[in-house]
Amino acid sequence: MNKIRIGVDLMGNENSPQDLIAALKELTPSPHIELILIGTDEFKHHSNPFPYITAPEVIEMDEPPLAALRKKKKASLCIGMRLLKEGKIEALVSARNTGALVSSAKMILSTLTGILRPCLLTLIPTKKNPVAVLDVGANTQVQAKHLVQFALIGTAYQQARGIEKPIIGLLNIGSEAVKGTSEHRLAYHNLQTIEHPTFRFAGNIEGTSVFDGNVDVLVTDGFTGNVFLKTAEGIATMILDRIHDHIPPNEFKKFQSLHYAEYPGALLAGVKGIVIKCHSYSTPRGFTNGVLGAIALAQENFIQALQDKLSNEIT
Amino acid sequence: MNKIRIGVDLMGNENSPQDLIAALKELTPSPHIELILIGTDEFKHHSNPFPYITAPEVIEMDEPPLAALRKKKKASLCIGMRLLKEGKIEALVSARNTGALVSSAKMILSTLTGILRPCLLTLIPTKKNPVAVLDVGANTQVQAKHLVQFALIGTAYQQARGIEKPIIGLLNIGSEAVKGTSEHRLAYHNLQTIEHPTFRFAGNIEGTSVFDGNVDVLVTDGFTGNVFLKTAEGIATMILDRIHDHIPPNEFKKFQSLHYAEYPGALLAGVKGIVIKCHSYSTPRGFTNGVLGAIALAQENFIQALQDKLSNEIT
């Protein structure tokens, strides 16, 4: 079995790289996994047992992403993307902002064949199985054709997780086919009439019933999906913080990934490589959760599986 | 002190009118409050201690709202709106769908002077004071000028609740001024540069931090606001149902209004009358919570206060 190498961009998280390194050291070591850290020179020798690649340039949080990426090809994010492209790592984890992450992935990795727009996909817990939600932030405005493609990407993702014919829901403000914008109505129609679908379209679904767990994939534009995700995180965090002491640990654990500090990150789906985006405000534990997610996807050889599924669907 | 009369539309809720009547009977009676029920003839004599107005026509859930309203002027909703217009009741509570409610209010009551679009406003709990969120569903797509007006309506609403200079946040996917659609960016600019504002604009706010309670008013379009509200309700319901037995009753109470069955409803703001919209799926207790909200607004003479505030702001 080949070693799985995960690139970890230490920059862009609100925690200092040494705190992230300390958390990464606590992950159970496996001889089949190697973490390769990428960061500025000052953290290289900070009791660091991992291979370390020095990034001489830093992208600041307030820099316009595209300009910064063109100028700073030796920033940790760009170095990570190139390692991924060259096959020197199997996945990259970064807490960089969405704009920088999507732009650098498109520029350096390029998109999978047939993909119109890469999107951010994340799993969130429900009363039953977790639901894959996409897009949670890469595309502020989308057309019906993008929503349909998100359904196909979500289907491939859940199939890779073992669900043979995933159930798809379109996030909307009512169940009737006429609800939402004209793009929602067109997407509804197209998802309903697609020939030989590899999914089952359950129609529109509202924010209240997503958590019943009756759909495997929730399709939405990146603006609404981002609000959906952050609202779920915000309210779960408020309630869990308030009642933390009263809940048995096993119940608490079920909702832990909704606590935004521990949110395991989102997959940038549709580019040629496994890229996991963590929140800039995720805790060291949230960050290591993202690394664990990257390892799981790399072990499944997810990109190949996704490309195979998509080439059957997208023409 | 004049009697406050609240009209209650018994139709359109998933619970039968007799269950709603039973719940309404449990409200503490006050000599200053009179509930006037409106429903079909069959429920008139069902151990009903309240004045009752018979509505001979029924709007079905799946009827296109505008056509139904034109055809069925003797439906309970239309009768309620006319009572409100004629000053025979001080507020109307209904669980009718948003389309029917907004259309009939516009047609029968008309909008307050200067209002471009009526919107749905609801209070949700945070770690500090409740935040007024608008629009939560009346306008699927809006322009910047509508968002700015929602800020003014929300300001007037929170001022009526005793907050002298409310803090306004614009629901967005990041805090930077460039985030969101072009309408968000224009609304951000206009809210920031408005002259002599009666509010303080705190900029963009994300779903995660709304619940910190640092803004008094959260401004958004009706699509995003509806997803925001229903997501908050959905996740709160999932968590509260799962851990209900573990939480002390006083903690549970704080989040009760987020449990969608008990959600007290939304105010249709911007029309000439107090109209409260409950969910069609609210429980009898959620429905009576809506009635209590209507009583509170009627006691404050809210519409006059809103019109006074708005006439100073909107030109």
Interface residues (C-beta under 8 A of the other chain):
Chain A: D62 N97 T126 K127 G137 T140 Q141 L171 I173 G174 E176 G180 T181 E206 G207 T208 S209 V210 F211 G222 F223 T224 N226 V227 F228 L229 K230 T231 A232 E233 G234 I235 A236 T237 M238 I239 L240 R242 I243 H246 I247 P248 E251 K254 F255 L258 Y260
Chain B: D62 N97 T126 K127 G137 T140 Q141 L171 I173 G174 E176 G180 T181 E206 G207 T208 S209 V210 F211 G222 F223 T224 N226 V227 F228 L229 K230 T231 A232 E233 G234 I235 A236 T237 M238 I239 L240 R242 I243 H246 I247 P248 E251 K254 F255 L258 Y260
